Amino acid sequence: MFRSTFNLACTAVGCVLIFALSGCQTGAQYNPARDAYYDYDFAQSCTILREEIMGSDDEQVILNNLRLGMAALAEGDWEQADRALNHSFHWLSTPGLNDDRNTAAVLTHEGVRIWKGEPFEQALGYHYVATLHAINNDWENARAAAANSIMRLSDFQEGPQSYSNNNPATNFTLGLLMQAIASDHASLADSTPLYEAALKNDTELRSIIDALRQRRYNTILLLDFGKGPSKKSFGPDNAHAEFINQSNQQHAARITINKQQSIRALPVCNVNELADEYTWNRFEEIRQTKSAIGQTLFLSGAILAGASDDDSTLWAGVGMMLAGLFSRATSSADLRYLDYAPQLIYLIPLELDQISDLSAHIEHVPNATIQLPAITPGTTDQPRVIYLRLYHHAGPQPAWLTTHNMNHETQGNDHTMTRVSENTPPGDSP
Amino acid sequence: MAIPMKSLMFMILTLGVMGCAMPTHPRTPFLRSVDLVDMTNNLSESFAHDEIINSRTSDDSPWVISLNDVVNNTQQIIPESERWLYVARLRSRLAQSDCSARHNMIWVVPPEGIQRIDDENTGSSSLAEQRLTPTHLLTGEFVALTNTSHTGRSDTYVCDYQLVDLQSGLIVWEDAWEVKRYASGLTYD
């Protein structure tokens, strides 16, 4: 009798262990979409993410919409980007989003909370909303989104504050410049304090900031390069988490115009540095405590069950072991992060006097080049904004990225240019 | 022995339900549809009861009024279609009343809408050529004072509308509608 009870107890421990380990996985998901994104197949990444989202506003609503929006931006699919990024904008702007989920997060796992990301990830999310509206020359909304990116980082610092162009207290130079450009073109507010704050943050950007202030541009390149930091867990029961740099580069971008004029531009944002400064670990102490309690309960329960000579003591020990296992299994850190984020972001004002062939290249990085044939410039009042996504690619770059001949007007990485697979038989291409 | 098993099942069920909870309805510091309705209702009344406008009769030379979409100077994303909606509803409220007829006011399609109508128009002449020259312009600007901290955010909106005489630049009518929206809770969490 006691032997069969012991077997049953072992089975129960095993079942709960499996349940806890499988049900509480909070690590990064949607790898196929991410793999496609980092294989320059932005359309495929969008397709996978669209299927995953399909109108459901679950715990991943912000993360997946940001991913979809960023992939759609890189693809040049503005309508898709508009839907996804504006959806994420409203969620990001909602305070107290997880107020009613924190208890559940403590008792179970952090994955039940709606992912809002670290403050720097939220600021980046707002930046991509601003990018989208800048591409559409909707400067009023671009300004609003950029202002939110600065506010979010300011919120993370101490003290309540009124927000206006005159108190841009942040080191998020990219957000300052985006808001300044948008304010200029929307004719809404004096952008001088924003430019001055950006210059104060980084004096090496003087040439870019001067060109922007003096409106010496009719085209703006927003170029994302590399992979941003990834979130990893470590320590007992993976209860600790931190951002790890996937690359750590500071190279300039070089833009060549009609194979003659060459412009060198430094990045205006290093996401690695943002991640160092704007992260917090609200639940880390709770996770560590849960892990420690879990270990204690499991060991105590095992000792009690091992020393038991009757059913009730055995079950008490098994119960403690189960509780310990559960506590340990749910103490792992939430590893969701904005895995589409770049490491470096460039903002490059260009003054093109005619339709031009552009080439963008990241210095000292092989396979980080894109050709933009026959770019039609904007005007001083309504500059054309082009968003590009590049990274260091282990293999050769796709042909469409480096082609010098255009099929259609290029609006993004790959908006309307025809990509033909190597396996496509002749005559089947559109 | 049955009691621990029941407890175990209850625990699993509880955790499962907690883990699958849907997000709550978002609390937003932004303008909402009720604000659009309240704002345009109030401002249309203000417009209809304005002293200068009431001094006009149906025998006066007509005011030909065009529209501009509102200028968004808030921290909220307002799509272009909604920016037009904020003036379009005000116009439609006035058009539904006899205010326009009594004071001899004519509303014309804004230039942005002319092309769309011309595309549908199978007649020989372009609407753009026939369009009455506006004498007045109805427009608005939304401004927000945003206060943020890590514990919440408030946005005080001032939605200002103006009717401008295009020949003199005189502001013939102006009124504003205000609202404060506050949402509490950690902003970045």
Boltz contact constraints between the chains, C-beta under 6 A:
constraints:
  - contact:
      token1: [A, 57]
      token2: [B, 23]
      max_distance: 6.0
  - contact:
      token1: [A, 86]
      token2: [B, 77]
      max_distance: 6.0
  - contact:
      token1: [A, 89]
      token2: [B, 77]
      max_distance: 6.0
  - contact:
      token1: [A, 94]
      token2: [B, 26]
      max_distance: 6.0
  - contact:
      token1: [A, 94]
      token2: [B, 27]
      max_distance: 6.0
  - contact:
      token1: [A, 94]
      token2: [B, 28]
      max_distance: 6.0
  - contact:
      token1: [A, 95]
      token2: [B, 152]
      max_distance: 6.0
  - contact:
      token1: [A, 95]
      token2: [B, 153]
      max_distance: 6.0
  - contact:
      token1: [A, 95]
      token2: [B, 183]
      max_distance: 6.0
  - contact:
      token1: [A, 95]
      token2: [B, 185]
      max_distance: 6.0
  - contact:
      token1: [A, 95]
      token2: [B, 187]
      max_distance: 6.0
  - contact:
      token1: [A, 96]
      token2: [B, 184]
      max_distance: 6.0
  - contact:
      token1: [A, 96]
      token2: [B, 185]
      max_distance: 6.0
  - contact:
      token1: [A, 99]
      token2: [B, 185]
      max_distance: 6.0
  - contact:
      token1: [A, 100]
      token2: [B, 24]
      max_distance: 6.0
  - contact:
      token1: [A, 104]
      token2: [B, 18]
      max_distance: 6.0
  - contact:
      token1: [A, 108]
      token2: [B, 15]
      max_distance: 6.0
  - contact:
      token1: [A, 108]
      token2: [B, 18]
      max_distance: 6.0
  - contact:
      token1: [A, 108]
      token2: [B, 19]
      max_distance: 6.0
  - contact:
      token1: [A, 112]
      token2: [B, 19]
      max_distance: 6.0
  - contact:
      token1: [A, 114]
      token2: [B, 23]
      max_distance: 6.0
  - contact:
      token1: [A, 119]
      token2: [B, 188]
      max_distance: 6.0
  - contact:
      token1: [A, 140]
      token2: [B, 72]
      max_distance: 6.0
  - contact:
      token1: [A, 141]
      token2: [B, 77]
      max_distance: 6.0
  - contact:
      token1: [A, 144]
      token2: [B, 75]
      max_distance: 6.0
  - contact:
      token1: [A, 144]
      token2: [B, 77]
      max_distance: 6.0
  - contact:
      token1: [A, 147]
      token2: [B, 75]
      max_distance: 6.0
  - contact:
      token1: [A, 148]
      token2: [B, 75]
      max_distance: 6.0
  - contact:
      token1: [A, 151]
      token2: [B, 148]
      max_distance: 6.0
  - contact:
      token1: [A, 152]
      token2: [B, 188]
      max_distance: 6.0
  - contact:
      token1: [A, 155]
      token2: [B, 148]
      max_distance: 6.0
  - contact:
      token1: [A, 155]
      token2: [B, 150]
      max_distance: 6.0
  - contact:
      token1: [A, 155]
      token2: [B, 187]
      max_distance: 6.0
  - contact:
      token1: [A, 155]
      token2: [B, 188]
      max_distance: 6.0
  - contact:
      token1: [A, 156]
      token2: [B, 188]
      max_distance: 6.0
  - contact:
      token1: [A, 160]
      token2: [B, 149]
      max_distance: 6.0
  - contact:
      token1: [A, 162]
      token2: [B, 147]
      max_distance: 6.0
  - contact:
      token1: [A, 163]
      token2: [B, 146]
      max_distance: 6.0
  - contact:
      token1: [A, 188]
      token2: [B, 73]
      max_distance: 6.0
  - contact:
      token1: [A, 315]
      token2: [B, 4]
      max_distance: 6.0
